[in-house]
C-alpha cells in the first residue's frame, strides 16, 4: 500500500467521512449543488473585494463587455 506524502486537509477528511455513506442520486445531486454554491459565493466575494479595491464600476464592466463589438 502506498503511503501519503502529504496529510489530508480538514475538508478532505470530512469529505472522506461523507463518502463512506451511500447517498441516493438525489442526495448526491443536492450535495453537488450545495458545494458548487459554496465555492461560487466564495469566488464572488473575492471578486467583489478586488472590484471595490480597484474602484471599478458597472460602467467599466459595460465597456469591457462591448469591446470588440
PDB file of N, CA, C, O and CB in Angstrom:
ATOM      1  N   UNK A   1       0.845  -1.184   0.000  1.00  0.00           N
ATOM      2  CA  UNK A   1       0.000   0.000   0.000  1.00  0.00           C
ATOM      3  C   UNK A   1       0.882   1.237   0.000  1.00  0.00           C
ATOM      4  O   UNK A   1       1.883   1.282   0.715  1.00  0.00           O
ATOM      5  CB  UNK A   1      -0.957   0.004   1.218  1.00  0.00           C
ATOM      6  N   UNK A   2       0.526   2.236  -0.789  1.00  0.00           N
ATOM      7  CA  UNK A   2       1.282   3.484  -0.853  1.00  0.00           C
ATOM      8  C   UNK A   2       0.951   4.349   0.344  1.00  0.00           C
ATOM      9  O   UNK A   2      -0.194   4.386   0.794  1.00  0.00           O
ATOM     10  CB  UNK A   2       0.989   4.239  -2.158  1.00  0.00           C
ATOM     11  N   UNK A   3       1.941   5.040   0.854  1.00  0.00           N
ATOM     12  CA  UNK A   3       1.755   5.962   1.962  1.00  0.00           C
ATOM     13  C   UNK A   3       1.614   7.367   1.413  1.00  0.00           C
ATOM     14  O   UNK A   3       2.337   7.754   0.495  1.00  0.00           O
ATOM     15  CB  UNK A   3       2.927   5.876   2.965  1.00  0.00           C
ATOM     16  N   UNK A   4       0.683   8.137   1.972  1.00  0.00           N
ATOM     17  CA  UNK A   4       0.502   9.519   1.545  1.00  0.00           C
ATOM     18  C   UNK A   4       1.706  10.349   1.954  1.00  0.00           C
ATOM     19  O   UNK A   4       2.178  10.252   3.087  1.00  0.00           O
ATOM     20  CB  UNK A   4      -0.788  10.111   2.139  1.00  0.00           C
ATOM     21  N   UNK A   5       2.200  11.161   1.038  1.00  0.00           N
ATOM     22  CA  UNK A   5       3.322  12.042   1.344  1.00  0.00           C
ATOM     23  C   UNK A   5       2.850  13.317   2.011  1.00  0.00           C
ATOM     24  O   UNK A   5       3.611  13.974   2.721  1.00  0.00           O
ATOM     25  CB  UNK A   5       4.099  12.374   0.081  1.00  0.00           C
ATOM     26  N   UNK A   6       1.579  13.671   1.782  1.00  0.00           N
ATOM     27  CA  UNK A   6       1.024  14.888   2.351  1.00  0.00           C
ATOM     28  C   UNK A   6      -0.233  14.516   3.129  1.00  0.00           C
ATOM     29  O   UNK A   6      -1.047  13.728   2.648  1.00  0.00           O
ATOM     30  CB  UNK A   6       0.712  15.945   1.242  1.00  0.00           C
ATOM     31  N   UNK A   7      -0.397  15.070   4.314  1.00  0.00           N
ATOM     32  CA  UNK A   7      -1.611  14.764   5.074  1.00  0.00           C
ATOM     33  C   UNK A   7      -2.833  15.377   4.399  1.00  0.00           C
ATOM     34  O   UNK A   7      -2.728  16.374   3.684  1.00  0.00           O
ATOM     35  CB  UNK A   7      -1.488  15.277   6.520  1.00  0.00           C
ATOM     36  N   UNK A   8      -3.975  14.778   4.632  1.00  0.00           N
ATOM     37  CA  UNK A   8      -5.212  15.320   4.084  1.00  0.00           C
ATOM     38  C   UNK A   8      -5.608  16.578   4.851  1.00  0.00           C
ATOM     39  O   UNK A   8      -5.340  16.700   6.046  1.00  0.00           O
ATOM     40  CB  UNK A   8      -6.344  14.268   4.139  1.00  0.00           C
ATOM     41  N   UNK A   9      -6.240  17.495   4.160  1.00  0.00           N
ATOM     42  CA  UNK A   9      -6.724  18.702   4.818  1.00  0.00           C
ATOM     43  C   UNK A   9      -7.973  18.371   5.622  1.00  0.00           C
ATOM     44  O   UNK A   9      -8.537  17.286   5.483  1.00  0.00           O
ATOM     45  CB  UNK A   9      -7.016  19.820   3.786  1.00  0.00           C
ATOM     46  N   UNK A  10      -8.402  19.302   6.458  1.00  0.00           N
ATOM     47  CA  UNK A  10      -9.611  19.075   7.246  1.00  0.00           C
ATOM     48  C   UNK A  10     -10.832  18.886   6.348  1.00  0.00           C
ATOM     49  O   UNK A  10     -11.719  18.095   6.668  1.00  0.00           O
ATOM     50  CB  UNK A  10      -9.844  20.242   8.208  1.00  0.00           C
ATOM     51  N   UNK A  11     -10.881  19.603   5.234  1.00  0.00           N
ATOM     52  CA  UNK A  11     -12.007  19.454   4.299  1.00  0.00           C
ATOM     53  C   UNK A  11     -11.976  18.075   3.643  1.00  0.00           C
ATOM     54  O   UNK A  11     -13.011  17.426   3.493  1.00  0.00           O
ATOM     55  CB  UNK A  11     -11.968  20.562   3.214  1.00  0.00           C
ATOM     56  N   UNK A  12     -10.790  17.639   3.260  1.00  0.00           N
ATOM     57  CA  UNK A  12     -10.672  16.318   2.647  1.00  0.00           C
ATOM     58  C   UNK A  12     -11.092  15.221   3.627  1.00  0.00           C
ATOM     59  O   UNK A  12     -11.744  14.251   3.237  1.00  0.00           O
ATOM     60  CB  UNK A  12      -9.232  16.078   2.168  1.00  0.00           C
ATOM     61  N   UNK A  13     -10.717  15.377   4.894  1.00  0.00           N
ATOM     62  CA  UNK A  13     -11.095  14.375   5.898  1.00  0.00           C
ATOM     63  C   UNK A  13     -12.614  14.304   6.054  1.00  0.00           C
ATOM     64  O   UNK A  13     -13.180  13.214   6.134  1.00  0.00           O
ATOM     65  CB  UNK A  13     -10.439  14.699   7.255  1.00  0.00           C
ATOM     66  N   UNK A  14     -13.263  15.447   6.098  1.00  0.00           N
ATOM     67  CA  UNK A  14     -14.723  15.474   6.242  1.00  0.00           C
ATOM     68  C   UNK A  14     -15.397  14.868   5.024  1.00  0.00           C
ATOM     69  O   UNK A  14     -16.376  14.134   5.152  1.00  0.00           O
ATOM     70  CB  UNK A  14     -15.219  16.909   6.457  1.00  0.00           C
ATOM     71  N   UNK A  15     -14.877  15.172   3.849  1.00  0.00           N
ATOM     72  CA  UNK A  15     -15.451  14.595   2.632  1.00  0.00           C
ATOM     73  C   UNK A  15     -15.246  13.084   2.588  1.00  0.00           C
ATOM     74  O   UNK A  15     -16.121  12.352   2.126  1.00  0.00           O
ATOM     75  CB  UNK A  15     -14.831  15.245   1.389  1.00  0.00           C
ATOM     76  N   UNK A  16     -14.113  12.622   3.060  1.00  0.00           N
ATOM     77  CA  UNK A  16     -13.870  11.177   3.111  1.00  0.00           C
ATOM     78  C   UNK A  16     -14.878  10.491   4.032  1.00  0.00           C
ATOM     79  O   UNK A  16     -15.369   9.405   3.722  1.00  0.00           O
ATOM     80  CB  UNK A  16     -12.432  10.888   3.588  1.00  0.00           C
ATOM     81  N   UNK A  17     -15.184  11.124   5.159  1.00  0.00           N
ATOM     82  CA  UNK A  17     -16.191  10.568   6.069  1.00  0.00           C
ATOM     83  C   UNK A  17     -17.545  10.501   5.370  1.00  0.00           C
ATOM     84  O   UNK A  17     -18.258   9.503   5.473  1.00  0.00           O
ATOM     85  CB  UNK A  17     -16.293  11.416   7.362  1.00  0.00           C
ATOM     86  N   UNK A  18     -17.889  11.561   4.666  1.00  0.00           N
ATOM     87  CA  UNK A  18     -19.164  11.622   3.962  1.00  0.00           C
ATOM     88  C   UNK A  18     -19.229  10.571   2.864  1.00  0.00           C
ATOM     89  O   UNK A  18     -20.257   9.923   2.666  1.00  0.00           O
ATOM     90  CB  UNK A  18     -19.384  13.014   3.373  1.00  0.00           C
ATOM     91  N   UNK A  19     -18.124  10.414   2.157  1.00  0.00           N
ATOM     92  CA  UNK A  19     -18.100   9.474   1.050  1.00  0.00           C
ATOM     93  C   UNK A  19     -18.204   8.027   1.516  1.00  0.00           C
ATOM     94  O   UNK A  19     -18.428   7.127   0.706  1.00  0.00           O
ATOM     95  CB  UNK A  19     -16.842   9.663   0.247  1.00  0.00           C
ATOM     96  N   UNK A  20     -18.045   7.804   2.798  1.00  0.00           N
ATOM     97  CA  UNK A  20     -18.218   6.468   3.355  1.00  0.00           C
ATOM     98  C   UNK A  20     -19.675   6.054   3.422  1.00  0.00           C
ATOM     99  O   UNK A  20     -19.978   4.883   3.651  1.00  0.00           O
ATOM    100  CB  UNK A  20     -17.611   6.399   4.729  1.00  0.00           C
ATOM    101  N   UNK A  21     -20.577   6.999   3.225  1.00  0.00           N
ATOM    102  CA  UNK A  21     -22.002   6.683   3.216  1.00  0.00           C
ATOM    103  C   UNK A  21     -22.480   6.586   1.782  1.00  0.00           C
ATOM    104  O   UNK A  21     -21.907   7.201   0.883  1.00  0.00           O
ATOM    105  CB  UNK A  21     -22.816   7.744   3.994  1.00  0.00           C
ATOM    106  N   UNK A  22     -23.522   5.817   1.575  1.00  0.00           N
ATOM    107  CA  UNK A  22     -24.052   5.647   0.229  1.00  0.00           C
ATOM    108  C   UNK A  22     -25.232   6.579   0.054  1.00  0.00           C
ATOM    109  O   UNK A  22     -26.317   6.316   0.574  1.00  0.00           O
ATOM    110  CB  UNK A  22     -24.463   4.173  -0.037  1.00  0.00           C
ATOM    111  N   UNK A  23     -25.031   7.669  -0.675  1.00  0.00           N
ATOM    112  CA  UNK A  23     -26.074   8.659  -0.889  1.00  0.00           C
ATOM    113  C   UNK A  23     -26.958   8.264  -2.066  1.00  0.00           C
ATOM    114  O   UNK A  23     -26.506   7.642  -3.027  1.00  0.00           O
ATOM    115  CB  UNK A  23     -25.461  10.041  -1.123  1.00  0.00           C
ATOM    116  N   UNK A  24     -28.207   8.634  -1.968  1.00  0.00           N
ATOM    117  CA  UNK A  24     -29.102   8.436  -3.108  1.00  0.00           C
ATOM    118  C   UNK A  24     -28.684   9.385  -4.225  1.00  0.00           C
ATOM    119  O   UNK A  24     -27.949  10.344  -3.986  1.00  0.00           O
ATOM    120  CB  UNK A  24     -30.596   8.671  -2.705  1.00  0.00           C
ATOM    121  N   UNK A  25     -29.146   9.124  -5.431  1.00  0.00           N
ATOM    122  CA  UNK A  25     -28.822  10.007  -6.554  1.00  0.00           C
ATOM    123  C   UNK A  25     -29.292  11.429  -6.289  1.00  0.00           C
ATOM    124  O   UNK A  25     -28.595  12.387  -6.624  1.00  0.00           O
ATOM    125  CB  UNK A  25     -29.451   9.482  -7.845  1.00  0.00           C
ATOM    126  N   UNK A  26     -30.475  11.573  -5.686  1.00  0.00           N
ATOM    127  CA  UNK A  26     -30.998  12.910  -5.385  1.00  0.00           C
ATOM    128  C   UNK A  26     -30.153  13.613  -4.337  1.00  0.00           C
ATOM    129  O   UNK A  26     -29.862  14.802  -4.469  1.00  0.00           O
ATOM    130  CB  UNK A  26     -32.446  12.821  -4.907  1.00  0.00           C
ATOM    131  N   UNK A  27     -29.751  12.883  -3.288  1.00  0.00           N
ATOM    132  CA  UNK A  27     -28.907  13.484  -2.255  1.00  0.00           C
ATOM    133  C   UNK A  27     -27.547  13.877  -2.815  1.00  0.00           C
ATOM    134  O   UNK A  27     -27.003  14.922  -2.459  1.00  0.00           O
ATOM    135  CB  UNK A  27     -28.731  12.519  -1.082  1.00  0.00           C
ATOM    136  N   UNK A  28     -27.001  13.049  -3.683  1.00  0.00           N
ATOM    137  CA  UNK A  28     -25.705  13.358  -4.287  1.00  0.00           C
ATOM    138  C   UNK A  28     -25.810  14.608  -5.164  1.00  0.00           C
ATOM    139  O   UNK A  28     -24.922  15.460  -5.155  1.00  0.00           O
ATOM    140  CB  UNK A  28     -25.194  12.160  -5.119  1.00  0.00           C
ATOM    141  N   UNK A  29     -26.893  14.705  -5.910  1.00  0.00           N
ATOM    142  CA  UNK A  29     -27.110  15.888  -6.748  1.00  0.00           C
ATOM    143  C   UNK A  29     -27.225  17.133  -5.872  1.00  0.00           C
ATOM    144  O   UNK A  29     -26.651  18.173  -6.192  1.00  0.00           O
ATOM    145  CB  UNK A  29     -28.381  15.721  -7.620  1.00  0.00           C
ATOM    146  N   UNK A  30     -27.966  17.030  -4.768  1.00  0.00           N
ATOM    147  CA  UNK A  30     -28.118  18.169  -3.855  1.00  0.00           C
ATOM    148  C   UNK A  30     -26.779  18.547  -3.233  1.00  0.00           C
ATOM    149  O   UNK A  30     -26.475  19.732  -3.099  1.00  0.00           O
ATOM    150  CB  UNK A  30     -29.140  17.845  -2.752  1.00  0.00           C
ATOM    151  N   UNK A  31     -25.983  17.564  -2.853  1.00  0.00           N
ATOM    152  CA  UNK A  31     -24.669  17.837  -2.282  1.00  0.00           C
ATOM    153  C   UNK A  31     -23.784  18.574  -3.273  1.00  0.00           C
ATOM    154  O   UNK A  31     -23.092  19.522  -2.901  1.00  0.00           O
ATOM    155  CB  UNK A  31     -23.998  16.540  -1.844  1.00  0.00           C
ATOM    156  N   UNK A  32     -23.798  18.151  -4.523  1.00  0.00           N
ATOM    157  CA  UNK A  32     -23.015  18.829  -5.551  1.00  0.00           C
ATOM    158  C   UNK A  32     -23.467  20.279  -5.712  1.00  0.00           C
ATOM    159  O   UNK A  32     -22.647  21.178  -5.895  1.00  0.00           O
ATOM    160  CB  UNK A  32     -23.132  18.087  -6.888  1.00  0.00           C
ATOM    161  N   UNK A  33     -24.771  20.494  -5.641  1.00  0.00           N
ATOM    162  CA  UNK A  33     -25.310  21.848  -5.769  1.00  0.00           C
ATOM    163  C   UNK A  33     -24.864  22.722  -4.600  1.00  0.00           C
ATOM    164  O   UNK A  33     -24.477  23.874  -4.791  1.00  0.00           O
ATOM    165  CB  UNK A  33     -26.845  21.810  -5.847  1.00  0.00           C
ATOM    166  N   UNK A  34     -24.922  22.172  -3.403  1.00  0.00           N
ATOM    167  CA  UNK A  34     -24.504  22.913  -2.205  1.00  0.00           C
ATOM    168  C   UNK A  34     -23.020  23.270  -2.297  1.00  0.00           C
ATOM    169  O   UNK A  34     -22.638  24.406  -2.015  1.00  0.00           O
ATOM    170  CB  UNK A  34     -24.779  22.083  -0.920  1.00  0.00           C
ATOM    171  N   UNK A  35     -22.192  22.316  -2.686  1.00  0.00           N
ATOM    172  CA  UNK A  35     -20.757  22.583  -2.806  1.00  0.00           C
ATOM    173  C   UNK A  35     -20.471  23.612  -3.900  1.00  0.00           C
ATOM    174  O   UNK A  35     -19.641  24.502  -3.714  1.00  0.00           O
ATOM    175  CB  UNK A  35     -19.998  21.283  -3.099  1.00  0.00           C
ATOM    176  N   UNK A  36     -21.146  23.493  -5.021  1.00  0.00           N
ATOM    177  CA  UNK A  36     -20.948  24.457  -6.107  1.00  0.00           C
ATOM    178  C   UNK A  36     -21.348  25.856  -5.662  1.00  0.00           C
ATOM    179  O   UNK A  36     -20.639  26.823  -5.938  1.00  0.00           O
ATOM    180  CB  UNK A  36     -21.755  24.046  -7.350  1.00  0.00           C
ATOM    181  N   UNK A  37     -22.474  25.968  -4.979  1.00  0.00           N
ATOM    182  CA  UNK A  37     -22.941  27.274  -4.494  1.00  0.00           C
ATOM    183  C   UNK A  37     -21.945  27.858  -3.493  1.00  0.00           C
ATOM    184  O   UNK A  37     -21.643  29.050  -3.539  1.00  0.00           O
ATOM    185  CB  UNK A  37     -24.342  27.147  -3.843  1.00  0.00           C
ATOM    186  N   UNK A  38     -21.438  27.020  -2.592  1.00  0.00           N
ATOM    187  CA  UNK A  38     -20.469  27.463  -1.593  1.00  0.00           C
ATOM    188  C   UNK A  38     -19.238  28.076  -2.265  1.00  0.00           C
ATOM    189  O   UNK A  38     -18.813  29.176  -1.912  1.00  0.00           O
ATOM    190  CB  UNK A  38     -20.053  26.287  -0.691  1.00  0.00           C
ATOM    191  N   UNK A  39     -18.670  27.354  -3.237  1.00  0.00           N
ATOM    192  CA  UNK A  39     -17.455  27.848  -3.884  1.00  0.00           C
ATOM    193  C   UNK A  39     -17.739  29.030  -4.804  1.00  0.00           C
ATOM    194  O   UNK A  39     -16.891  29.909  -4.957  1.00  0.00           O
ATOM    195  CB  UNK A  39     -16.794  26.731  -4.672  1.00  0.00           C
ATOM    196  N   UNK A  40     -18.907  29.062  -5.411  1.00  0.00           N
ATOM    197  CA  UNK A  40     -19.277  30.208  -6.252  1.00  0.00           C
ATOM    198  C   UNK A  40     -19.407  31.469  -5.405  1.00  0.00           C
ATOM    199  O   UNK A  40     -18.943  32.537  -5.804  1.00  0.00           O
ATOM    200  CB  UNK A  40     -20.600  29.930  -7.001  1.00  0.00           C
ATOM    201  N   UNK A  41     -20.036  31.349  -4.238  1.00  0.00           N
ATOM    202  CA  UNK A  41     -20.174  32.509  -3.346  1.00  0.00           C
ATOM    203  C   UNK A  41     -18.815  32.999  -2.876  1.00  0.00           C
ATOM    204  O   UNK A  41     -18.574  34.204  -2.798  1.00  0.00           O
ATOM    205  CB  UNK A  41     -21.051  32.159  -2.136  1.00  0.00           C
ATOM    206  N   UNK A  42     -17.928  32.064  -2.564  1.00  0.00           N
ATOM    207  CA  UNK A  42     -16.576  32.439  -2.154  1.00  0.00           C
ATOM    208  C   UNK A  42     -15.876  33.214  -3.264  1.00  0.00           C
ATOM    209  O   UNK A  42     -15.254  34.243  -3.003  1.00  0.00           O
ATOM    210  CB  UNK A  42     -15.759  31.191  -1.779  1.00  0.00           C
ATOM    211  N   UNK A  43     -15.973  32.725  -4.505  1.00  0.00           N
ATOM    212  CA  UNK A  43     -15.330  33.383  -5.638  1.00  0.00           C
ATOM    213  C   UNK A  43     -15.917  34.769  -5.873  1.00  0.00           C
ATOM    214  O   UNK A  43     -15.180  35.716  -6.149  1.00  0.00           O
ATOM    215  CB  UNK A  43     -15.471  32.531  -6.898  1.00  0.00           C
ATOM    216  N   UNK A  44     -17.231  34.893  -5.767  1.00  0.00           N
ATOM    217  CA  UNK A  44     -17.871  36.200  -5.970  1.00  0.00           C
ATOM    218  C   UNK A  44     -17.461  37.190  -4.887  1.00  0.00           C
ATOM    219  O   UNK A  44     -17.243  38.367  -5.174  1.00  0.00           O
ATOM    220  CB  UNK A  44     -19.398  36.053  -5.988  1.00  0.00           C
ATOM    221  N   UNK A  45     -17.353  36.720  -3.641  1.00  0.00           N
ATOM    222  CA  UNK A  45     -16.909  37.601  -2.562  1.00  0.00           C
ATOM    223  C   UNK A  45     -15.503  38.125  -2.824  1.00  0.00           C
ATOM    224  O   UNK A  45     -15.231  39.310  -2.631  1.00  0.00           O
ATOM    225  CB  UNK A  45     -16.954  36.866  -1.222  1.00  0.00           C
ATOM    226  N   UNK A  46     -14.616  37.246  -3.261  1.00  0.00           N
ATOM    227  CA  UNK A  46     -13.248  37.674  -3.557  1.00  0.00           C
ATOM    228  C   UNK A  46     -13.220  38.645  -4.734  1.00  0.00           C
ATOM    229  O   UNK A  46     -12.493  39.637  -4.712  1.00  0.00           O
ATOM    230  CB  UNK A  46     -12.361  36.459  -3.856  1.00  0.00           C
ATOM    231  N   UNK A  47     -14.013  38.353  -5.753  1.00  0.00           N
ATOM    232  CA  UNK A  47     -14.076  39.252  -6.914  1.00  0.00           C
ATOM    233  C   UNK A  47     -14.620  40.618  -6.503  1.00  0.00           C
ATOM    234  O   UNK A  47     -14.126  41.646  -6.965  1.00  0.00           O
ATOM    235  CB  UNK A  47     -14.958  38.640  -8.032  1.00  0.00           C
ATOM    236  N   UNK A  48     -15.630  40.637  -5.641  1.00  0.00           N
ATOM    237  CA  UNK A  48     -16.187  41.908  -5.166  1.00  0.00           C
ATOM    238  C   UNK A  48     -15.141  42.730  -4.420  1.00  0.00           C
ATOM    239  O   UNK A  48     -15.084  43.950  -4.572  1.00  0.00           O
ATOM    240  CB  UNK A  48     -17.394  41.653  -4.258  1.00  0.00           C
ATOM    241  N   UNK A  49     -14.316  42.066  -3.615  1.00  0.00           N
ATOM    242  CA  UNK A  49     -13.272  42.786  -2.872  1.00  0.00           C
ATOM    243  C   UNK A  49     -12.264  43.409  -3.826  1.00  0.00           C
ATOM    244  O   UNK A  49     -11.851  44.553  -3.639  1.00  0.00           O
ATOM    245  CB  UNK A  49     -12.554  41.840  -1.892  1.00  0.00           C
ATOM    246  N   UNK A  50     -11.869  42.656  -4.852  1.00  0.00           N
ATOM    247  CA  UNK A  50     -10.931  43.184  -5.853  1.00  0.00           C
ATOM    248  C   UNK A  50     -11.579  44.340  -6.602  1.00  0.00           C
ATOM    249  O   UNK A  50     -10.954  45.376  -6.832  1.00  0.00           O
ATOM    250  CB  UNK A  50     -10.492  42.070  -6.849  1.00  0.00           C
ATOM    251  N   UNK A  51     -12.835  44.152  -6.977  1.00  0.00           N
ATOM    252  CA  UNK A  51     -13.601  45.173  -7.704  1.00  0.00           C
ATOM    253  C   UNK A  51     -13.612  46.478  -6.907  1.00  0.00           C
ATOM    254  O   UNK A  51     -13.328  47.550  -7.440  1.00  0.00           O
ATOM    255  CB  UNK A  51     -15.058  44.687  -7.974  1.00  0.00           C
ATOM    256  N   UNK A  52     -13.950  46.363  -5.600  1.00  0.00           N
ATOM    257  CA  UNK A  52     -14.014  47.548  -4.735  1.00  0.00           C
ATOM    258  C   UNK A  52     -12.633  48.172  -4.543  1.00  0.00           C
ATOM    259  O   UNK A  52     -12.498  49.396  -4.558  1.00  0.00           O
ATOM    260  CB  UNK A  52     -14.615  47.181  -3.370  1.00  0.00           C
ATOM    261  N   UNK A  53     -11.617  47.345  -4.364  1.00  0.00           N
ATOM    262  CA  UNK A  53     -10.261  47.848  -4.147  1.00  0.00           C
ATOM    263  C   UNK A  53      -9.772  48.655  -5.351  1.00  0.00           C
ATOM    264  O   UNK A  53      -9.070  49.654  -5.195  1.00  0.00           O
ATOM    265  CB  UNK A  53      -9.301  46.686  -3.867  1.00  0.00           C
ATOM    266  N   UNK A  54     -10.145  48.214  -6.542  1.00  0.00           N
ATOM    267  CA  UNK A  54      -9.717  48.906  -7.758  1.00  0.00           C
ATOM    268  C   UNK A  54     -10.662  50.032  -8.142  1.00  0.00           C
ATOM    269  O   UNK A  54     -10.394  50.763  -9.095  1.00  0.00           O
ATOM    270  CB  UNK A  54      -9.607  47.926  -8.902  1.00  0.00           C
ATOM    271  N   UNK A  55     -11.765  50.184  -7.413  1.00  0.00           N
ATOM    272  CA  UNK A  55     -12.701  51.266  -7.683  1.00  0.00           C
ATOM    273  C   UNK A  55     -13.446  51.104  -9.006  1.00  0.00           C
ATOM    274  O   UNK A  55     -13.786  52.095  -9.653  1.00  0.00           O
ATOM    275  CB  UNK A  55     -11.971  52.573  -7.678  1.00  0.00           C
ATOM    276  N   UNK A  56     -13.696  49.870  -9.404  1.00  0.00           N
ATOM    277  CA  UNK A  56     -14.380  49.630 -10.669  1.00  0.00           C
ATOM    278  C   UNK A  56     -15.884  49.861 -10.525  1.00  0.00           C
ATOM    279  O   UNK A  56     -16.447  49.759  -9.434  1.00  0.00           O
ATOM    280  CB  UNK A  56     -14.104  48.204 -11.163  1.00  0.00           C
ATOM    281  N   UNK A  57     -16.517  50.174 -11.658  1.00  0.00           N
ATOM    282  CA  UNK A  57     -17.948  50.460 -11.652  1.00  0.00           C
ATOM    283  C   UNK A  57     -18.671  49.582 -12.675  1.00  0.00           C
ATOM    284  O   UNK A  57     -18.046  48.874 -13.465  1.00  0.00           O
ATOM    285  CB  UNK A  57     -18.202  51.954 -11.949  1.00  0.00           C
ATOM    286  N   UNK A  58     -19.993  49.646 -12.641  1.00  0.00           N
ATOM    287  CA  UNK A  58     -20.793  48.924 -13.629  1.00  0.00           C
ATOM    288  C   UNK A  58     -20.494  49.438 -15.036  1.00  0.00           C
ATOM    289  O   UNK A  58     -20.525  48.675 -16.002  1.00  0.00           O
ATOM    290  CB  UNK A  58     -22.298  49.064 -13.316  1.00  0.00           C
ATOM    291  N   UNK A  59     -20.204  50.738 -15.147  1.00  0.00           N
ATOM    292  CA  UNK A  59     -19.846  51.315 -16.456  1.00  0.00           C
ATOM    293  C   UNK A  59     -18.569  50.672 -17.006  1.00  0.00           C
ATOM    294  O   UNK A  59     -18.460  50.433 -18.209  1.00  0.00           O
ATOM    295  CB  UNK A  59     -19.657  52.850 -16.339  1.00  0.00           C
ATOM    296  N   UNK A  60     -17.606  50.394 -16.122  1.00  0.00           N
ATOM    297  CA  UNK A  60     -16.379  49.716 -16.552  1.00  0.00           C
ATOM    298  C   UNK A  60     -16.707  48.350 -17.142  1.00  0.00           C
ATOM    299  O   UNK A  60     -16.176  47.972 -18.187  1.00  0.00           O
ATOM    300  CB  UNK A  60     -15.396  49.564 -15.372  1.00  0.00           C
ATOM    301  N   UNK A  61     -17.580  47.618 -16.471  1.00  0.00           N
ATOM    302  CA  UNK A  61     -17.945  46.293 -16.956  1.00  0.00           C
ATOM    303  C   UNK A  61     -18.675  46.393 -18.296  1.00  0.00           C
ATOM    304  O   UNK A  61     -18.426  45.590 -19.195  1.00  0.00           O
ATOM    305  CB  UNK A  61     -18.822  45.566 -15.923  1.00  0.00           C
ATOM    306  N   UNK A  62     -19.566  47.365 -18.438  1.00  0.00           N
ATOM    307  CA  UNK A  62     -20.261  47.544 -19.710  1.00  0.00           C
ATOM    308  C   UNK A  62     -19.291  47.838 -20.842  1.00  0.00           C
ATOM    309  O   UNK A  62     -19.459  47.347 -21.958  1.00  0.00           O
ATOM    310  CB  UNK A  62     -21.282  48.664 -19.599  1.00  0.00           C
ATOM    311  N   UNK A  63     -18.269  48.646 -20.549  1.00  0.00           N
ATOM    312  CA  UNK A  63     -17.270  48.964 -21.570  1.00  0.00           C
ATOM    313  C   UNK A  63     -16.526  47.696 -21.985  1.00  0.00           C
ATOM    314  O   UNK A  63     -16.311  47.468 -23.176  1.00  0.00           O
ATOM    315  CB  UNK A  63     -16.272  50.030 -21.049  1.00  0.00           C
ATOM    316  N   UNK A  64     -16.130  46.864 -21.010  1.00  0.00           N
ATOM    317  CA  UNK A  64     -15.407  45.642 -21.314  1.00  0.00           C
ATOM    318  C   UNK A  64     -16.270  44.685 -22.133  1.00  0.00           C
ATOM    319  O   UNK A  64     -15.794  44.044 -23.070  1.00  0.00           O
ATOM    320  CB  UNK A  64     -14.943  44.967 -20.026  1.00  0.00           C
ATOM    321  N   UNK A  65     -17.538  44.603 -21.763  1.00  0.00           N
ATOM    322  CA  UNK A  65     -18.439  43.695 -22.474  1.00  0.00           C
ATOM    323  C   UNK A  65     -18.666  44.119 -23.916  1.00  0.00           C
ATOM    324  O   UNK A  65     -18.923  43.285 -24.785  1.00  0.00           O
ATOM    325  CB  UNK A  65     -19.767  43.614 -21.755  1.00  0.00           C
ATOM    326  N   UNK A  66     -18.570  45.420 -24.166  1.00  0.00           N
ATOM    327  CA  UNK A  66     -18.834  45.933 -25.515  1.00  0.00           C
ATOM    328  C   UNK A  66     -17.587  46.123 -26.359  1.00  0.00           C
ATOM    329  O   UNK A  66     -17.673  46.517 -27.522  1.00  0.00           O
ATOM    330  CB  UNK A  66     -19.556  47.233 -25.422  1.00  0.00           C
ATOM    331  N   UNK A  67     -16.407  45.839 -25.767  1.00  0.00           N
ATOM    332  CA  UNK A  67     -15.168  45.937 -26.546  1.00  0.00           C
ATOM    333  C   UNK A  67     -15.174  44.876 -27.638  1.00  0.00           C
ATOM    334  O   UNK A  67     -15.544  43.725 -27.405  1.00  0.00           O
ATOM    335  CB  UNK A  67     -13.916  45.776 -25.631  1.00  0.00           C
ATOM    336  N   UNK A  68     -14.766  45.275 -28.807  1.00  0.00           N
ATOM    337  CA  UNK A  68     -14.677  44.324 -29.907  1.00  0.00           C
ATOM    338  C   UNK A  68     -15.989  44.139 -30.658  1.00  0.00           C
ATOM    339  O   UNK A  68     -16.046  43.368 -31.616  1.00  0.00           O
ATOM    340  CB  UNK A  68     -14.215  43.005 -29.389  1.00  0.00           C
ATOM    341  N   UNK A  69     -17.027  44.823 -30.245  1.00  0.00           N
ATOM    342  CA  UNK A  69     -18.309  44.724 -30.967  1.00  0.00           C
ATOM    343  C   UNK A  69     -18.400  45.769 -32.040  1.00  0.00           C
ATOM    344  O   UNK A  69     -19.404  45.840 -32.749  1.00  0.00           O
ATOM    345  CB  UNK A  69     -19.490  44.866 -30.011  1.00  0.00           C
TER     346      UNK A  69
END
